[in-house]
């Protein structure tokens, strides 16, 4: 979704904040909603949360960077995540990740210039029996190989 975060008065942020009391214990729930709506947590949203909960920006930033679920950068339309947990790693997930980097021309934590793909390395996603595994958004690809990554990315590029 496009971010209105440059506007001084962001109606969606106001709507999210108004669901919660101004108790700092609501920070994670607010961040979850912001992340879900924007796809990341923009600085302007952090500033609004800071004012609303009367928390320093440093504390909000610390929570965002502590939890892997939150991101400060927008992700691509298709988020490619390669599991590097033990079971997947032992079965070659690093080669699968290298193939994704090569094809997309980006590194882990980056998004392609066209905004179509982002790439991340994850820890166990709970599909060890299918190792090595990668996901694209909510779609899981098990028993993966560099060749499978290439085939699947080609399909997504053609969408």
GINORKA-V597531 format. One record per pair of residues at least 12 apart in sequence whose C-alpha atoms are under 6 Angstrom apart, sorted by the first residue. I is the first residue (numbers start at 1). J is the second residue. D is the distance in whole Angstrom. If there is no record, write none. Layout:
i:I j:J d:D
i:I j:J d:D
This chain:
i:5 j:44 d:6
i:22 j:53 d:5
i:24 j:53 d:6
i:39 j:74 d:6
i:40 j:71 d:5
i:40 j:72 d:6
i:40 j:73 d:6
i:40 j:74 d:5
i:41 j:72 d:5
i:75 j:118 d:5
i:76 j:111 d:6
i:76 j:115 d:5
i:76 j:116 d:5
i:76 j:117 d:4
i:76 j:118 d:5
i:77 j:116 d:5
i:77 j:117 d:6
i:78 j:116 d:6
i:78 j:117 d:5
i:78 j:137 d:6
i:79 j:117 d:6
i:79 j:118 d:5
i:79 j:136 d:5
i:79 j:137 d:5
i:80 j:118 d:6
i:80 j:119 d:5
i:80 j:135 d:6
i:80 j:136 d:5
i:81 j:119 d:6
i:81 j:120 d:5
i:81 j:121 d:6
i:81 j:134 d:6
i:81 j:135 d:5
i:82 j:121 d:5
i:82 j:122 d:6
i:82 j:134 d:4
i:83 j:121 d:6
i:83 j:122 d:5
i:83 j:123 d:5
i:83 j:133 d:6
i:83 j:134 d:6
i:84 j:122 d:6
i:84 j:123 d:5
i:85 j:123 d:5
i:85 j:124 d:5
i:87 j:128 d:6
i:88 j:131 d:5
i:88 j:132 d:4
i:91 j:132 d:6
i:93 j:132 d:5
i:96 j:145 d:6
i:96 j:146 d:4
i:99 j:146 d:6
i:108 j:120 d:5
i:130 j:142 d:5
i:130 j:143 d:5
i:131 j:143 d:5
i:132 j:144 d:5
